[in-house]
Amino acid sequence: MSVFNESSLDSVEPLTKRYEQQAREVIEAGLREHWSLYDPAMNPDVQHLSQTYGSNMVIGLKNGRVVATGAWINLETGVASIVRMSVAKPYRKQGYTTQILSALENRIVSEGISRVVLETTTQWQDVVRFYTNQGYRFTHIDGDDSYFVKILDPSTVERGLLE
């Protein structure tokens, strides 16, 4: 029996200015939940999502509202890092994070990138489990963070998403 109540987002699409404030609110709510002393100055990218990530940020919409986010950045040739994965608390455990991650992976592969890395806080065991269940391999711990890697196979990634 799955612990997730699988349902679909209405759409997953690149971030636009129209939804930037809602996306920021979802991300900041998640940061505040994990870090009670959230300081926007420590996360300047969140204040400028469109400028920072451009079309590399996607949002998940449900009933016209942003309920999920995710982005990726190029680290070096052939390597991308997934960042700013967040789902609004009332919408968790519905498969939305998986949908956002899949959209990001599809977009990354379409750019000819096959190696994806990410990090998360080690104490967030639900997040660590999620990435492991999605095929990310734990590589190491540095300080309070766990690091993961996944090699994307272009033949197994869905085509046509976000193109």
Secondary structure as a PSIPRED ss2 file (coil, helix, strand):
# PSIPRED VFORMAT (PSIPRED V4.0)

   1 M C   1.000  0.000  0.000
   2 S C   1.000  0.000  0.000
   3 V C   1.000  0.000  0.000
   4 F C   1.000  0.000  0.000
   5 N C   1.000  0.000  0.000
   6 E C   1.000  0.000  0.000
   7 S C   1.000  0.000  0.000
   8 S C   1.000  0.000  0.000
   9 L C   1.000  0.000  0.000
  10 D C   1.000  0.000  0.000
  11 S E   0.000  0.000  1.000
  12 V E   0.000  0.000  1.000
  13 E E   0.000  0.000  1.000
  14 P E   0.000  0.000  1.000
  15 L C   1.000  0.000  0.000
  16 T C   1.000  0.000  0.000
  17 K H   0.000  1.000  0.000
  18 R H   0.000  1.000  0.000
  19 Y H   0.000  1.000  0.000
  20 E H   0.000  1.000  0.000
  21 Q H   0.000  1.000  0.000
  22 Q H   0.000  1.000  0.000
  23 A H   0.000  1.000  0.000
  24 R H   0.000  1.000  0.000
  25 E H   0.000  1.000  0.000
  26 V H   0.000  1.000  0.000
  27 I H   0.000  1.000  0.000
  28 E H   0.000  1.000  0.000
  29 A H   0.000  1.000  0.000
  30 G H   0.000  1.000  0.000
  31 L H   0.000  1.000  0.000
  32 R H   0.000  1.000  0.000
  33 E H   0.000  1.000  0.000
  34 H H   0.000  1.000  0.000
  35 W C   1.000  0.000  0.000
  36 S C   1.000  0.000  0.000
  37 L C   1.000  0.000  0.000
  38 Y C   1.000  0.000  0.000
  39 D C   1.000  0.000  0.000
  40 P H   0.000  1.000  0.000
  41 A H   0.000  1.000  0.000
  42 M H   0.000  1.000  0.000
  43 N C   1.000  0.000  0.000
  44 P H   0.000  1.000  0.000
  45 D H   0.000  1.000  0.000
  46 V H   0.000  1.000  0.000
  47 Q H   0.000  1.000  0.000
  48 H C   1.000  0.000  0.000
  49 L H   0.000  1.000  0.000
  50 S H   0.000  1.000  0.000
  51 Q H   0.000  1.000  0.000
  52 T H   0.000  1.000  0.000
  53 Y H   0.000  1.000  0.000
  54 G H   0.000  1.000  0.000
  55 S H   0.000  1.000  0.000
  56 N H   0.000  1.000  0.000
  57 M E   0.000  0.000  1.000
  58 V E   0.000  0.000  1.000
  59 I E   0.000  0.000  1.000
  60 G E   0.000  0.000  1.000
  61 L E   0.000  0.000  1.000
  62 K E   0.000  0.000  1.000
  63 N C   1.000  0.000  0.000
  64 G C   1.000  0.000  0.000
  65 R E   0.000  0.000  1.000
  66 V E   0.000  0.000  1.000
  67 V E   0.000  0.000  1.000
  68 A E   0.000  0.000  1.000
  69 T E   0.000  0.000  1.000
  70 G E   0.000  0.000  1.000
  71 A E   0.000  0.000  1.000
  72 W E   0.000  0.000  1.000
  73 I E   0.000  0.000  1.000
  74 N E   0.000  0.000  1.000
  75 L E   0.000  0.000  1.000
  76 E E   0.000  0.000  1.000
  77 T C   1.000  0.000  0.000
  78 G C   1.000  0.000  0.000
  79 V E   0.000  0.000  1.000
  80 A E   0.000  0.000  1.000
  81 S E   0.000  0.000  1.000
  82 I E   0.000  0.000  1.000
  83 V E   0.000  0.000  1.000
  84 R E   0.000  0.000  1.000
  85 M E   0.000  0.000  1.000
  86 S E   0.000  0.000  1.000
  87 V E   0.000  0.000  1.000
  88 A C   1.000  0.000  0.000
  89 K H   0.000  1.000  0.000
  90 P H   0.000  1.000  0.000
  91 Y H   0.000  1.000  0.000
  92 R C   1.000  0.000  0.000
  93 K C   1.000  0.000  0.000
  94 Q C   1.000  0.000  0.000
  95 G C   1.000  0.000  0.000
  96 Y H   0.000  1.000  0.000
  97 T H   0.000  1.000  0.000
  98 T H   0.000  1.000  0.000
  99 Q H   0.000  1.000  0.000
 100 I H   0.000  1.000  0.000
 101 L H   0.000  1.000  0.000
 102 S H   0.000  1.000  0.000
 103 A H   0.000  1.000  0.000
 104 L H   0.000  1.000  0.000
 105 E H   0.000  1.000  0.000
 106 N H   0.000  1.000  0.000
 107 R H   0.000  1.000  0.000
 108 I H   0.000  1.000  0.000
 109 V H   0.000  1.000  0.000
 110 S H   0.000  1.000  0.000
 111 E C   1.000  0.000  0.000
 112 G C   1.000  0.000  0.000
 113 I C   1.000  0.000  0.000
 114 S C   1.000  0.000  0.000
 115 R E   0.000  0.000  1.000
 116 V E   0.000  0.000  1.000
 117 V E   0.000  0.000  1.000
 118 L E   0.000  0.000  1.000
 119 E E   0.000  0.000  1.000
 120 T E   0.000  0.000  1.000
 121 T E   0.000  0.000  1.000
 122 T C   1.000  0.000  0.000
 123 Q C   1.000  0.000  0.000
 124 W C   1.000  0.000  0.000
 125 Q H   0.000  1.000  0.000
 126 D H   0.000  1.000  0.000
 127 V H   0.000  1.000  0.000
 128 V H   0.000  1.000  0.000
 129 R H   0.000  1.000  0.000
 130 F H   0.000  1.000  0.000
 131 Y H   0.000  1.000  0.000
 132 T H   0.000  1.000  0.000
 133 N H   0.000  1.000  0.000
 134 Q C   1.000  0.000  0.000
 135 G C   1.000  0.000  0.000
 136 Y C   1.000  0.000  0.000
 137 R E   0.000  0.000  1.000
 138 F E   0.000  0.000  1.000
 139 T E   0.000  0.000  1.000
 140 H E   0.000  0.000  1.000
 141 I E   0.000  0.000  1.000
 142 D E   0.000  0.000  1.000
 143 G C   1.000  0.000  0.000
 144 D C   1.000  0.000  0.000
 145 D E   0.000  0.000  1.000
 146 S E   0.000  0.000  1.000
 147 Y E   0.000  0.000  1.000
 148 F E   0.000  0.000  1.000
 149 V E   0.000  0.000  1.000
 150 K E   0.000  0.000  1.000
 151 I E   0.000  0.000  1.000
 152 L C   1.000  0.000  0.000
 153 D C   1.000  0.000  0.000
 154 P H   0.000  1.000  0.000
 155 S H   0.000  1.000  0.000
 156 T H   0.000  1.000  0.000
 157 V C   1.000  0.000  0.000
 158 E C   1.000  0.000  0.000
 159 R C   1.000  0.000  0.000
 160 G C   1.000  0.000  0.000
 161 L C   1.000  0.000  0.000
 162 L C   1.000  0.000  0.000
 163 E C   1.000  0.000  0.000
